[in-house]
Amino acid sequence: MPIADLSLDSFFMPVATYLRSHFITAKAAVGQMLQQNSGVILAHTPNASRISPPFVGGMVPAWAAVEGLFRSLSVEYGASGIRAVYLNTTGIPETSLIDEVWEIHGKAHGIGFEQFHSVMEGMTHRKRLTTLKELTDAAIFVASDEGSAITGTIFNLTAGMIV
């Protein structure tokens, strides 16, 4: 439904849930990483925080808030050897909830799952969505010594959907 038709509680539920869970996790990680003077905190969400699709309620503001949290973590803890990186992907077809999520979004747009999937693929430069292996490989790289200059930013894995 349109965002203005949501109740205050319905709008803020994903904002509070996503931001709270990422904050709790980051706080615990920072505590450990400060003791060892190093570490990398990663977060992952889909690209909706950048393309702002309709009918997703508080999800876009929630993911944007998590991005902001990760920038703040990088600024505040970078000098202590802690990096924070936000991984941003397309929807990932192999994930367990994608069918349910895309069915809901398809209905909101008056189209079926397959058509919605095709639309999402068509929005990328390479006409296919990010795979779970691509996300995993990127996370490993970002967390490695080879990725040590990457912090306080979004690592864009959207196959060109966001440029």
Residue pairs with C-beta under 8 A, 6 or more apart in sequence:
1 55
1 57
2 54
2 55
3 11
3 57
6 57
6 58
10 57
10 58
11 57
11 58
12 58
13 58
14 57
14 58
14 59
14 62
15 58
15 61
15 62
15 65
17 62
18 45
18 62
18 63
18 65
18 66
19 62
19 65
19 66
19 69
22 43
22 66
22 69
22 70
23 69
25 41
26 41
26 69
26 70
26 73
26 84
29 39
29 41
30 39
30 41
30 73
30 77
30 82
32 39
33 39
33 41
33 77
33 80
33 81
33 82
34 77
34 80
34 82
37 80
37 81
38 81
38 82
39 81
39 82
39 83
40 82
40 83
40 84
40 85
40 142
40 143
40 147
41 70
41 73
41 82
41 83
41 84
41 85
42 84
42 85
42 86
42 87
42 139
42 142
42 143
43 66
43 69
43 70
43 84
43 85
43 86
43 87
44 86
44 87
44 88
44 89
44 135
44 139
45 63
45 66
45 86
45 87
45 88
46 63
46 88
46 89
46 90
46 91
46 92
47 88
47 89
47 90
47 158
47 161
47 162
48 56
48 59
48 60
48 63
49 60
49 63
49 64
49 66
49 67
49 88
50 88
50 158
50 162
51 123
51 161
51 162
52 60
53 60
53 105
54 108
55 105
55 108
55 109
56 105
66 86
67 86
67 154
70 84
70 85
70 86
70 152
71 84
71 152
71 153
73 82
73 84
73 152
74 82
74 83
74 84
74 85
74 151
74 152
74 153
75 152
77 84
78 151
78 152
83 148
83 150
83 151
83 152
84 151
84 152
85 142
85 147
85 150
85 151
85 152
85 153
85 154
85 155
86 153
86 154
86 155
87 135
87 138
87 139
87 142
87 154
87 155
87 157
88 154
88 155
88 156
88 157
88 158
88 162
89 130
89 134
89 135
89 157
89 158
90 120
90 123
90 124
90 129
90 130
90 157
90 158
90 159
90 161
91 98
91 101
91 102
91 120
91 129
91 130
92 98
92 129
92 130
92 131
92 132
92 135
93 117
93 129
93 131
94 131
94 132
95 132
99 113
102 113
102 116
102 117
102 120
103 113
103 116
105 116
106 112
106 113
106 115
106 116
109 116
111 119
120 129
121 127
121 128
121 129
123 161
124 158
124 159
124 160
124 161
125 159
125 160
125 161
125 163
126 159
126 160
128 159
129 159
130 157
130 158
130 159
134 157
135 157
138 155
138 157
141 147
142 150
142 155
156 162
